[in-house]
């Protein structure tokens, strides 16, 4: 059997990692400025995380969601404290796409409406709210039967008002910061106005913080810069430092009904143990504060480089837009300077390093990038 060839692959076999460094099977060291699509939040092979996962898997990796799981309860309590949503509820699933699908369903169950408002260049996984945001056709996903998704321009509050005034929309779904779409930031005032319009029209506001959440922006959630609370927040990626896990943070306005939502692997014992370890490291090592400090430094220094057309982002979620295709620059970074980065479309390099990135590692990256330019 061979692998189904849907991912273009670099000819590099990464076999281990430590902190913000990864190593291939030849022993070559690479600086990791991508963290595997932002999933490595506390650094590779963190000892607190390794200990928690190892001890838990030796006892019990998973059993049915029909039994009491105190690890789920402990994680919900600690997550509520960490993110400031202690009065909300938590439903655990396996991925970001699953989180968004369940959020859209929950909103529709709540108000009985079938339309969803989303934003151009958004990406919500391979879900009913996915949209083509790059020149890669695979980013288009079919709309689920029964849900009609309408896309409008980001930060265009007048069009949003017009659409929501029909009171036909079950929900609005928006990323805290658009990731695949090129590190595009919703305006803080736009987010506040969006919250107001959703409240006025009884439309559920869903904040997709799957990539922009979990401390990456310098706050626990990127939408917290605007000072609002959505009705549902979706999380994944950095929640368990690479172990597949996701969650829906749900407002008290929703009433849980047995059988309303479901999952097979969501909230398993192994994932919860790892996710608790991530929150422990966040607190003990001040990683959110570090993301803000190192991210601000990177953004300011990158803005000084004349070859970069625009630098966008918050914290350690940064986009570098160039006039030309970034393929050659990215290849030079990887093969000559041994730095992993990501992309968004043809002209944007994406930086999503572990939140433990040090100031010296940030300086090191800037030096290596300049060599490639």
ChimeraX attribute file (.defattr): number of C-alpha atoms within 10 A of each C-alpha:
attribute: neighborCount
match mode: 1-to-1
recipient: residues
	/A:1	3
	/A:2	4
	/A:3	6
	/A:4	6
	/A:5	7
	/A:6	7
	/A:7	7
	/A:8	6
	/A:9	8
	/A:10	9
	/A:11	6
	/A:12	13
	/A:13	11
	/A:14	15
	/A:15	11
	/A:16	14
	/A:17	18
	/A:18	13
	/A:19	20
	/A:20	24
	/A:21	20
	/A:22	22
	/A:23	18
	/A:24	14
	/A:25	11
	/A:26	10
	/A:27	11
	/A:28	11
	/A:29	16
	/A:30	20
	/A:31	25
	/A:32	29
	/A:33	24
	/A:34	23
	/A:35	28
	/A:36	19
	/A:37	20
	/A:38	28
	/A:39	24
	/A:40	27
	/A:41	30
	/A:42	29
	/A:43	26
	/A:44	22
	/A:45	16
	/A:46	16
	/A:47	14
	/A:48	15
	/A:49	23
	/A:50	14
	/A:51	14
	/A:52	19
	/A:53	21
	/A:54	14
	/A:55	13
	/A:56	18
	/A:57	14
	/A:58	9
	/A:59	10
	/A:60	11
	/A:61	16
	/A:62	16
	/A:63	15
	/A:64	13
	/A:65	15
	/A:66	6
	/A:67	7
	/A:68	10
	/A:69	16
	/A:70	11
	/A:71	18
	/A:72	22
	/A:73	14
	/A:74	14
	/A:75	20
	/A:76	23
	/A:77	16
	/A:78	17
	/A:79	20
	/A:80	17
	/A:81	12
	/A:82	17
	/A:83	15
	/A:84	14
	/A:85	18
	/A:86	16
	/A:87	12
	/A:88	18
	/A:89	18
	/A:90	22
	/A:91	20
	/A:92	25
	/A:93	25
	/A:94	20
	/A:95	21
	/A:96	26
	/A:97	23
	/A:98	24
	/A:99	27
	/A:100	30
	/A:101	18
	/A:102	21
	/A:103	29
	/A:104	27
	/A:105	17
	/A:106	21
	/A:107	24
	/A:108	20
	/A:109	14
	/A:110	16
	/A:111	15
	/A:112	13
	/A:113	18
	/A:114	19
	/A:115	20
	/A:116	24
	/A:117	22
	/A:118	25
	/A:119	23
	/A:120	17
	/A:121	21
	/A:122	27
	/A:123	24
	/A:124	29
	/A:125	21
	/A:126	19
	/A:127	21
	/A:128	22
	/A:129	29
	/A:130	23
	/A:131	27
	/A:132	16
	/A:133	19
	/A:134	16
	/A:135	10
	/A:136	10
	/A:137	10
	/A:138	12
	/A:139	17
	/A:140	18
	/A:141	16
	/A:142	11
	/A:143	15
	/A:144	12
	/A:145	8
	/A:146	10
	/A:147	18
	/A:148	16
	/A:149	21
	/A:150	16
	/A:151	17
	/A:152	16
	/A:153	13
	/A:154	20
	/A:155	18
	/A:156	14
	/A:157	17
	/A:158	10
	/A:159	13
	/A:160	22
	/A:161	17
	/A:162	11
	/A:163	15
	/A:164	24
	/A:165	16
	/A:166	9
	/A:167	15
	/A:168	18
	/A:169	27
	/A:170	28
	/A:171	30
	/A:172	25
	/A:173	25
	/A:174	26
	/A:175	26
	/A:176	28
	/A:177	29
	/A:178	25
	/A:179	27
	/A:180	23
	/A:181	19
	/A:182	26
	/A:183	26
	/A:184	19
	/A:185	18
	/A:186	19
	/A:187	17
	/A:188	18
	/A:189	14
	/A:190	15
	/A:191	24
	/A:192	15
	/A:193	19
	/A:194	23
	/A:195	21
	/A:196	15
	/A:197	19
	/A:198	23
	/A:199	14
	/A:200	13
	/A:201	16
	/A:202	17
	/A:203	26
	/A:204	25
	/A:205	26
	/A:206	27
	/A:207	28
	/A:208	31
	/A:209	25
	/A:210	30
	/A:211	29
	/A:212	33
	/A:213	30
	/A:214	29
	/A:215	28
	/A:216	31
	/A:217	28
	/A:218	27
	/A:219	20
	/A:220	19
	/A:221	24
	/A:222	27
	/A:223	28
	/A:224	19
	/A:225	16
	/A:226	16
	/A:227	11
	/A:228	15
	/A:229	18
	/A:230	21
	/A:231	23
	/A:232	27
	/A:233	30
	/A:234	31
	/A:235	28
	/A:236	32
	/A:237	27
	/A:238	30
	/A:239	29
	/A:240	25
	/A:241	27
	/A:242	22
	/A:243	20
	/A:244	18
	/A:245	27
	/A:246	26
	/A:247	27
	/A:248	24
	/A:249	26
	/A:250	23
	/A:251	18
	/A:252	12
	/A:253	9
	/A:254	15
	/A:255	9
	/A:256	12
	/A:257	7
	/A:258	6
	/A:259	6
	/A:260	10
	/A:261	13
	/A:262	13
	/A:263	13
	/A:264	11
	/A:265	18
	/A:266	23
	/A:267	27
	/A:268	22
	/A:269	24
	/A:270	23
	/A:271	30
	/A:272	29
	/A:273	25
	/A:274	26
	/A:275	27
	/A:276	23
	/A:277	25
	/A:278	25
	/A:279	21
	/A:280	16
	/A:281	19
	/A:282	21
	/A:283	13
	/A:284	9
	/A:285	13
	/A:286	14
	/A:287	22
	/A:288	22
	/A:289	21
	/A:290	22
	/A:291	26
	/A:292	21
	/A:293	16
	/A:294	22
	/A:295	28
	/A:296	18
	/A:297	16
	/A:298	20
	/A:299	20
	/A:300	11
	/A:301	14
	/A:302	20
	/A:303	15
	/A:304	10
	/A:305	15
	/A:306	9
	/A:307	14
	/A:308	16
	/A:309	14
	/A:310	15
	/A:311	21
	/A:312	17
	/A:313	23
	/A:314	21
	/A:315	26
	/A:316	33
	/A:317	29
	/A:318	28
	/A:319	25
	/A:320	23
	/A:321	24
	/A:322	17
	/A:323	12
	/A:324	14
	/A:325	14
	/A:326	19
	/A:327	14
	/A:328	12
	/A:329	16
	/A:330	21
	/A:331	17
	/A:332	18
	/A:333	23
	/A:334	18
	/A:335	13
	/A:336	12
	/A:337	18
	/A:338	18
	/A:339	22
	/A:340	22
	/A:341	21
	/A:342	20
	/A:343	22
	/A:344	20
	/A:345	18
	/A:346	17
	/A:347	18
	/A:348	28
	/A:349	25
	/A:350	26
	/A:351	24
	/A:352	28
	/A:353	31
	/A:354	28
	/A:355	33
	/A:356	25
	/A:357	24
	/A:358	17
	/A:359	15
	/A:360	10
	/A:361	17
	/A:362	19
	/A:363	15
	/A:364	12
	/A:365	20
	/A:366	15
	/A:367	12
	/A:368	17
	/A:369	18
	/A:370	12
	/A:371	13
	/A:372	14
	/A:373	13
